[in-house]
C-alpha cells in the first residue's frame, strides 16, 4: 500500500512539494486554509530556485508569467548609484532570475489540483503508533505516514507538533504592492536606500512592477483606508522612479502592510512530521531567498523520501542536508539587515567600496546545487 503524505499549506513550499512528489509512489493530499488567490504582491524567483522549477516542469510557465531580470542595483534615495551587480554573470549556467506576481507564481506551480483541498484547516496533529493523526476543521480526521508543515511562518503544524516557539519581530514594517506601471529606466531589481527606510522595485511581468517600502519602526497597525497616501508620504523625499510607482498604485486595498518577522532558530522535524519553507526557517527578506529556500526544501525532501529506507530516516537526512545552506542564507540576510540599518553616510560608502564584491560573496555558495 502506498504511503500517505499530507502537505499542509498551498503556498510556494506546498505547491513545490506537491510537484516534487510527482505521481508516486505516494498517496499525496494537500490542504490549504485559504480559498482563492494568495496575497503578498510580488516575489523574485532567483536562479537557484528556477533550477529546481526546471526539474519540476514549471520553469517555462514562470518565465512566461514574469519578467527575466539581469541586473540588481543599490542607490541612495535620490537615485545616485552605489553599486550594481550583473546577475547573469553571478548565476551563469544556473537559471534565469524572474520577477513575478505571487498569484501568477502560484498559478504556474499548481499541479494535480484534484488532490488539493482549499478552504480546509488543520485543528490538531498527533503522532502515535507509527502514524500521524490529523483532525480538520470540518470535523473529519485521517491518519498519514508523514505530515509536512508547509503552512508558513505562523505554522500550526510547527506549533502543535514540533516547536511551540513564536516568530520574532525584526524591527521593520513593510508595505508591499504591485502596480501597472514601469517607471522610467527600471529594467532590473533596484533599491533606493534612505536613512531609516528603503524602497525596492522590480518588473514582475505583463507591464506590472512590484514595489516594497521598508521602514525601521516599532510594530504599527496601518488601517487600509488612506494607506496609499500614507505610503506616498513616507517616501515623498525619494527619487522620481519611486514617485512614478507610488502614483500608479490603484487603491488602498492593493497595498499590503505587515511586520517583518522571522524565527530565531529553525525548527525542522519530529519523527513523522517535517517542516519546509517559512514554517521551518522564516528569515529576514534581505537576500530575497525565503521562497527560493522553500522550493529547494521541497526538492531535497522529495529526493530523500525516495532514497531513504523509511520516513524517519528520510526526514533526518533532509534536515542534515538543508541545515548548513539555510543557516548560511539566514546569517547573510541578517548581515545585510545590519548593513542597511547603518547611518547612511557609512552604509553608502561601504556599498560604493565593496557592495558588488560583498553581494557576490553572499550568493556564490548558492550557485552549487542544493
NORQUIBEL-V488489 format. One record per residue. N is the residue number from 1. PHI is phi in whole degrees, -180 to 180 (NA if undefined). PSI is psi in whole degrees, -180 to 180 (* if undefined). Layout:
N&PHI&PSI  N&PHI&PSI
This chain:
1&NA&136  2&-66&139  3&-67&143  4&-100&129  5&-123&131  6&-110&126  7&-101&120  8&-101&109  9&122&125  10&-112&32  11&-89&-154  12&-60&-47  13&-63&-48  14&-67&-41  15&-66&-37  16&-65&-42  17&-68&-38  18&-56&-43  19&-69&-44  20&-64&-31  21&-77&-18  22&61&-146  23&-94&6  24&163&175  25&-90&26  26&-107&159  27&-97&116  28&-115&131  29&-118&144  30&-125&131  31&-124&145  32&-140&131  33&-71&-32  34&-81&156  35&-118&128  36&91&-153  37&-77&145  38&-82&154  39&-95&180  40&126&-7  41&71&-89  42&-139&171  43&-157&148  44&-98&118  45&-94&103  46&-81&165  47&-59&-31  48&-64&-32  49&-81&-37  50&-64&-33  51&-59&-41  52&-68&-45  53&-64&-29  54&-63&-43  55&-65&-31  56&-90&1  57&81&19  58&-115&-6  59&-66&-39  60&-63&-42  61&-66&-38  62&-66&-44  63&-63&-41  64&-64&-36  65&-84&-16  66&-116&-161  67&-123&129  68&-81&131  69&-119&140  70&-121&-6  71&-143&155  72&-138&136  73&-139&153  74&-117&134  75&-134&168  76&-76&178  77&-69&-18  78&-87&-14  79&110&1  80&-72&124  81&-68&134  82&-101&-42  83&-163&158  84&-141&142  85&-122&131  86&-85&102  87&-69&-32  88&-64&-38  89&-69&-46  90&-60&-46  91&-102&21  92&-51&126  93&84&-4  94&-92&-48  95&163&-179  96&-86&161  97&-109&119  98&-124&126  99&-93&135  100&-156&150  101&-69&142  102&-61&-40  103&-61&-39  104&-68&-37  105&-64&-44  106&-62&-42  107&-61&-41  108&-69&-29  109&-91&-18  110&-62&134  111&-149&143  112&52&58  113&-61&-19  114&-67&-18  115&-102&14  116&-110&129  117&-114&115  118&-99&156  119&75&26  120&-122&135  121&-121&143  122&-86&131  123&-104&-24  124&-158&150  125&-134&119  126&-134&129  127&-90&133  128&-165&142  129&53&41  130&73&14  131&-137&175  132&-123&121  133&-94&129  134&-122&129  135&-107&141  136&-113&163  137&-65&-19  138&-88&7  139&92&-6  140&-89&166  141&-147&163  142&-158&159  143&-108&140  144&-132&156  145&-81&-25  146&-151&136  147&-117&131  148&-111&118  149&-84&105  150&-120&34  151&-105&29  152&82&-176  153&-62&-31  154&-98&38  155&-53&122  156&-71&-32  157&-65&-45  158&-60&-47  159&-65&-39  160&-92&-20  161&-128&-14  162&-127&-54  163&-156&128  164&-87&2  165&-61&146  166&-103&155  167&-62&152  168&-106&141  169&-77&132  170&-92&4  171&80&21  172&-139&146  173&-114&146  174&-128&139  175&-118&113  176&-113&147  177&-164&168  178&-128&149  179&-141&147  180&-84&80  181&-160&154  182&-130&95  183&-52&150  184&-52&124  185&79&0  186&-79&109  187&-129&12  188&-158&-165  189&-81&128  190&-136&134  191&-118&132  192&-107&121  193&-106&121  194&-102&-164  195&-73&-48  196&-130&21  197&-158&161  198&-146&161  199&-127&133  200&-123&148  201&-147&153  202&-158&154  203&-62&142  204&-133&30  205&91&146  206&52&45  207&73&9  208&-98&144  209&-122&138  210&-95&138  211&-135&143  212&-138&129  213&-106&128  214&-122&128  215&-127&129  216&-70&118  217&-164&161  218&-70&166  219&-66&128  220&-130&157  221&-105&121  222&-110&101  223&-59&151  224&-63&-47  225&-59&125  226&84&2  227&-63&-41  228&-60&-45  229&-69&-36  230&-66&-36  231&-65&-43  232&-58&-42  233&-65&-38  234&-63&-29  235&-120&28  236&-66&-23  237&-97&14  238&-90&169  239&-67&177  240&-64&-34  241&-64&-41  242&-63&-41  243&-66&-38  244&-62&-43  245&-65&-50  246&-60&-35  247&-68&-22  248&-91&-9  249&-62&132  250&-75&-43  251&-156&166  252&-58&-40  253&-70&-12  254&-87&-2  255&-105&119  256&-100&125  257&-114&133  258&-157&154  259&-73&150  260&-83&122  261&-130&158  262&-150&169  263&-92&129  264&-65&-26  265&-147&140  266&-63&152  267&-129&121  268&-105&-44  269&-170&163  270&-119&-147  271&-75&-44  272&-131&23  273&-127&131  274&-135&149  275&-113&145  276&-135&159  277&64&-148  278&-62&-26  279&-60&-32  280&-92&-41  281&-151&44  282&-51&134  283&-135&173  284&-57&142  285&-82&8  286&-71&-19  287&-95&-5  288&64&28  289&-109&4  290&-58&-53  291&-66&-34  292&-66&-42  293&-63&-36  294&-63&-42  295&-65&-43  296&-63&-42  297&-52&-47  298&-60&-45  299&-64&-47  300&-63&-44  301&-61&-45  302&-61&-42  303&-63&-44  304&-70&-33  305&-63&-35  306&-79&-28  307&-86&-33  308&-84&162  309&-78&-27  310&-150&170  311&-66&-48  312&-57&-40  313&-67&-36  314&-66&-44  315&-77&-25  316&-67&-41  317&-67&-37  318&-60&-49  319&-61&-45  320&-60&-39  321&-75&-35  322&-89&-30  323&-54&-50  324&-62&-40  325&-68&-44  326&-65&-42  327&-63&-38  328&-59&-48  329&-65&-42  330&-60&-46  331&-64&-44  332&-69&-35  333&-64&-42  334&-64&-38  335&-64&-41  336&-65&-39  337&-57&-46  338&-67&-37  339&-62&-47  340&-64&-30  341&-79&-11  342&-64&155  343&-52&140  344&-55&-38  345&-63&-38  346&-80&-43  347&-62&-46  348&-64&-38  349&-65&-41  350&-65&-40  351&-69&-38  352&-64&-39  353&-79&-43  354&-143&21  355&-63&-45  356&-67&-45  357&-66&-38  358&-64&-38  359&-63&-46  360&-60&-44  361&-62&-37  362&-73&-36  363&-97&-20  364&-58&-36  365&-60&-21  366&-85&-6  367&-67&-33  368&-68&148  369&-65&149  370&-69&*
